[in-house]
Amino acid sequence: MRRLLWLGIGLAVGALVVRAVTKKVNAFSPQGIAASARDSATGIAAGVRNFVGDVRDGMAEREAEIHAAFAEGLPLDEDLYPEGPQHR
């Protein structure tokens, strides 16, 4: 009975080791490297899309600030022009 227990444990550990080694070998095969590159490219593309979306949102927000400043006759950046609008 004890031998069967150790045999079962050995088979389970062996199966886990074979599975882990197979996964590592597949990761370094041409197909595995291609899949990794594809996943990386997909991640980079998603990051670029998010960045472009954030830039567009920022541009729209700044444009709204500029339109509001022109409508009210205020300076665009009070940090640059603390004395107020300059009329020439």
Order of alpha helices (4+ residues) and beta strands (2+ residues): alpha-alpha
